[in-house]
Amino acid sequence: MNQIVVYLLIAAIPLVAAALLWVLAKAANYLSLKKGQSVWMAALYALDQMVADVVRELNQTVVADLKEKNADGKLTPDEAQQIKNKAIDLILSRLKVDSIQVLSAIFGSIVELIGSKIEATVWDTKKPVPFSPAGLSNLAGTGSFK
């Protein structure tokens, strides 16, 4: 009886070891994918924040002055392109090299990605604030809205 148990253990140990190695390989693969995903997600988040900050910064310092100087209060297409190029340069100078490399590997041209994000951010800043009934109740309490 003891010999049968020993033979079964001898046969089972390599199978258990193989199964354990397979599970460990799958776990390592999963962790590697998660780490890679978190790296590019962090780089993309940093880029989004930087684009938003630079767009606000240039809107405060450059855009307002240029709009004031123009008779119609709008930017010319050439001025808009110059501001966009300045924004791209500022963002590239502020982004870390490893973030640029990660984003380029995933999205291709980093300049096109930044340009697209700038356009989207400018569009979002121009959208009117949606109607909010809560805002009306705040006005009603001040006496400004009756």
N, C-alpha and C positions, 0 to 999 in steps of 0.2 A: 504494500500500500504506500509506504513511504517513497519507494522508487517511482511510482506513478506520479506522485506529487512533484518530485524533483524533476522528472522529465517534462511535466506540464509547465513548471516554472522556467525551465531552461528554454522551452519553446516560446513561452509567453513574454519573456523579458525583451527580446528584440522587437517584438510587435508593439509592446507598450512604449519602448524607447522610440520607435519610428513614429508612433502616433503622437507622442509628446513633442518630438522634433517638428512634426508637421504643424501642431498647434502653436508652438513657439515661433515658427517661421511666419505663419499667418498673423500672429500678434505683432511681430516686428514689422511686417509689411503695412499693417493697419496704422501703427504708430508713426511710421515713416510718412505715410500719406497724410495723416493728420498734422504732423509737424510742417510738412511742405505747404499744406493748405493754410495753416495759421500764419506762416511767413508771408505768403502772397496776400492774404486777407489783411494783415497788419500793414503791409506796404500800400495796399489800395486805400485803406482807411486813412493812412497818413497823407496820401496824395489828395484825397477828398477834402480833408481838413485844410491842407495847404492851399488848395485851389480856392476854397471859400474865403480863407483869410486874405489871400492876395487880391482876389476880386474886390472884396470890401475895402482893402487898403488903397487900391488904385482908384476905386470909385470915389473915395474920400479925397485923395490927393491930386489926381490927374483929371479924371472924367468931369468932375464938377466944374473945374476951372475951364476946361475946353468947351463945355456946353454953355457956360456963361459968356464966353467970348464970341460964340456963334450967334448970329441974329435969330435963327429959328430955334435955338436952344437944343440942337441935336448935334451929334457927332457926324462928320463926313465918313464915308466908307474907308478912306485912307487913314483918318485918325483912329477909327475903330480897329483897323488892322495893326497899326503901330502900337496901340495899347495892348492888344492881344499878344503881339510879339514880345512886348515888355513883360507881360504877365508870364509868358512861357519861360523867358530868360530868368525871371525871379524865382519861379518854381523849380526850375532845373538847378539853380545855384543853391537852393535851400534843401533839396531832397538829398538823402544819403545815397552814395554810389550803389550800395547793395540793394536799396529799394528800386533804383532805376534799373539795375540788372534784372531783378526779379520781375518787375512789371514788363520790361522789354521782352523777356523770355515768354511771357504769357500772352501779352497783347500786341506784340510787334513794335511798331514805331511809338516811342514814348512821347515824341513831340505831337503826333496826331492824337494820342490818348489825352494828353494834357489840353490840347486845343479843344477837343470834344467836351471835356469836363468843364473848361472855362465857358464855352457856349451854353452848356446846360445850367451852370451856376448863374450866369448873367440872365438867362431866361427865367430861372426861378426867382431871382431878385426883382424882376420886372412884373411878375404876376401879382395881381391885386390880392389882398388878404381876403379869404372867404368870409362870407357873412356868418356872424356868430350871435345867437340870441343872448348869450351871456354878456356880450359886449353892450347890448342895449340896456340890460338891467344895471350895468355899472354906470352908464350914462344917466339913467333915470334917477339914481341916488344923488347925483351931483347937482341936479337942477338944470343941467344943460340940455336935457332931453325930456320933453313933456308932451 
